[in-house]
Each structure stands twice: as structure tokens, then as C-alpha cells.
Amino acid sequence: MSERESMPYDVVVVGGGVAGLSAAIRLKQVNPEIEVCILEKGSEIGAHILSGAVIDPRALDELFPDWRDEGCPMAETPVTDNLHWVLTRGKKYSLPHIAMPPLLSNDGNYTGSLGNLCRWLAEKAEEMGIEIFPGFPAAEVLYNEDGSVKGVATGDMGVAADGTHKGDYQPGMELHGKYTLFAEGARGSLTKELKAKYDLEADCQPQVYGLGMKELWDIDPELHVPGRVIHTQGWPLSESESWGGGFLYHQANGQVALGFVVALDYKNPWVYPFEEFQRWKQHPEIRKILEGGKRVAYGARAINEGGWQSVPKLGFPGGALIGCAAGFVNVPRIKGSHTAMKSGMLAAEAIAEAIAAGRENDEVAEYEANLRSSWIADELKKVKNAEPAVAKFGGALGTVLAGADMWMRTLKIGLPITMGHHADYESTGRADLYKKIEYPKPDGKISFDRLSSVFLSNTNHEEDQPCHLKLKDPSIPVEVNLPVYGGPSQRYCPAGVYEFTGVEEGEPKFVINSQNCVHCKTCDIKDPKQNIIWTTPEGGGGPNYPNM
């Protein structure tokens, strides 16, 4: 085994999304002498970033007050129109703005590519002397003898599928820090390890998730309304007693970003989230916007939906969780970038103060205290019962109850109730209790299949490498998941990674097409027996999202 080299820093940041970049930038703003590096598993900053996105600029205003005048791509398209539709099979009903809590307004917000915002932030970071290492996923947490986090190690390169070293083998690099910030996004592999090691979820509800799928379309210029934001709920998920919703944002350059989110607590194992997305696009009101247009990009990712009650303990000896690694998404607003950025900034301020005081590798409790008294807490507490209300009472009644609860909390007369969650995988029902769902074939114009979609995600992995999707027990897919749950992995994965072959011949075999993986982490979340473990593949592997 080759000995790994190590590099020392004051702060190591794992993840080059908006949380990690904001934390690194704030560290340098507070103290330019602090040495900071960012590890990013994508081939470049922004390659693995996928979001709607409609951005609340509150945190960006704090980080760079003049961002609108500094070439930031997010400034191109302010929101001009905000619509919310309830869909039935063939009709839409618009919810009046007066009925919606003020916090759901998009006035003053911007729509655009979160990946491009990250690329702009990365340029700012590098100008400040922050070292960014794209294509180097953090694969291992390193610990000091006292149990505190020492840093992380990147994955080895040039390892063959059988575990042997190829001719271009290079061992991973160790990056040591006085503090390490984990900004891996939703369901990060190292974050899972840290939550278990330090029991960070002992006093919170389980995190729950939605699967978000997104496409970019070039549409007829006559149908394009820059800054128009549309959200939908209801059909088609109402037909399977699932819930979620769609979005369609008119962004710059004649494009619309559209997508569909399916809450992963659905019970019916025959639900096929990708196909529900394709059905949604065939709704007359959505189809007429897309007709004659061209789909140019596709991607998918898991989204935190647990809200305030699912935020874990944030700090531990030697580091902290920031951004979606901790889970600060405001589900009713469908926004989490501003809260993710603010969490990174708060962590940075507390760590800079600790370093100035000569501290290192301890728990920076000031970060958690400051966050829990910040506007992040104020915002998320107002909506904390929205997701669980819909999950418990269904789309129609749940929406009414969620709206009433948000209104009462906005008016400061909220009931002293915090609703709970249960882990998404626990909801999956037996296949024999549900009728199979027949989904229409794609027409190749509005709706498409998964493989042509994955092609548009520019996903690529080195073929001869160990599979990064691990099975705790290789027998479970065929012996349990297929007969009991109908093999749900072949449906819940939005990239066609999993399939069962030989079923008709009576010799079923579970096949993992790991080269298709878009790193959404849905398998790690929804597998009924929690048998699939997502880990980082060789550096730079995965999707390469343009303008997403």
C-alpha cells in the first residue's frame, strides 16, 4: 500500500456547492490569513449541482452586497410573475395569492442556474486565495487519537474493478484541518458516518426526502415570459396517493427549467417517479408550453424535506455540518440555497473566531447557538408542520392544514405542536397490496425514456473501477425486494441503474449499471431494507450538468 501524502490547512471544506463556497469565502472575508481548501467530487465546480432554481437573495446580499453589479449570472432574471396551479387530469385551478401565506411570495427573488451561481462563487473564492480541488471526492473521514475529526482523505485513483492497482494508480491525498466543514449536500456518504459516530440525530426527527428530476428546454420564443414562475400540485401523483409537485421557471436565453419532485415516503412500490414526471409534462397546460421546443438537459437529485425538526446536532469535535448535509430546505417555498449559504457563513464566522483564539479540533458550539437564533430558524419554524401535514393527511386536506398552520405561525398564533416524521423506506408497502401502474410509452417529443435522459446528463464513470453502489447483503434484492416489494429499485432510480434480469426464466439476477448513476442518492434512501450504500466513485465521475 502506497503511503498517502498529506496537506495541512486551517479549514477543509468538503463540497463545492453554495454552502461550502459561502463558508470558504466568509472565512477569508473575516481573516484573509486563514488557509482554506475545498474538495469537490464533480469534474468542475457546478458539474453536480442541480436545483430549480428560484433563489432568495438574502444570504447572497450578506455575502456580496454588490453581486448584482459584479457579473453574477443569477442577476439576469428577476422573478416577474408567480403562479400556483392545482392540477386535475385535464384542468388547472389557480390558487389566488391572497390565500397564500406571505412567506410563499417570490417577490424580489431570481431564477436561474444554481450551478452557474456556484461557478461565479468559485471565481470569487479563487481570487481570495482559496484552493479548490475539483475531481477529488472526499472518500474517508480521518480522526485524531482523541476521536476528533482530523480531516479527510480523497479516494484512490486507478483501482480496477477487482481491487487491483492499474498502471495509473495513485493513492488518495490526506487533507488535515484544524476544522473540517462537511457540505456534501443531501444524504452525503461521510455525513452519514459522522451522524452515526457522534449520534448527531439523537434529539431530532428522521430526515425525509423528495426525489427531484429536472429538464432544461429551449421553447418557442413567443411562449417565453422571462421571470415567470409556475408551481403545481395534484395530478398525476393524486392518482397513486403519493404527493409532490412540479415547477416550471422561465429563465434566461429563451429557456425554461422544469421539474418534478416526488416525496419518497410513497407507499405503493409500483410508483415510478420518472414516469410520473413524464406524465406531468403531458398535462395540457404544461404540454402547450413545451410543444415545439427541444429538451437539452436532464438530471436528478434527492432533496431534504424534513424541515426544522429534522436538523441534527451540527457540531462535533473538529468539524460541523452545513447546508443540505444538515438539511435547511424550506419545503413549501421549494428553496434551500439561501439557508444553505447562511449556514456556511455562520459556521465560518464561529470557526474564524475559534482559530483566532488558538483553538483547533474541538467542537465549535457557537455555530449551532448562532444558527438556532438566526433567520434560518425563524423561517423554518414557520413551515415546520407543512411537510408532515401533507404526508399524514394527504394532498388535499394536508395542503389546507399546512396553509392554516403557516398562516397562524406567520401571525404569531401558532399552535405549540411539532409534527414528526418516519424514515421514507419504512413507508414502502408490499407489492401484492397494490395494483400495478401502467405508464404510457414516451412519445419522444414531450416525454422520454430514462436512458436517453441520462445521456443528456453527460454522466460518465471510469468503467474499470470498483462499483460505488455497495450491497450489505447481495441476496436481499432477489430473495426479499423482488418477491415482497416488486423490485422497487428498478423504478425509484431516475437513471436506470438497477434492473432484474432472468425473471421470466425463473432465474432472477440483480444487475447494477453503476455507470448510469447521477449521484441522486435515492437508492440509499428508499431501499426497503436499507441494503444499498452509496459511496463516492473515482474522482470526477458522475454527471456533468451544464446550466443546471
Order of alpha helices (4+ residues) and beta strands (2+ residues): beta-alpha-beta-beta-alpha-beta-beta-beta-alpha-beta-beta-beta-beta-beta-beta-alpha-beta-beta-beta-beta-alpha-alpha-beta-beta-beta-alpha-alpha-alpha-alpha-alpha-alpha-beta-alpha-alpha-beta-beta-alpha-beta
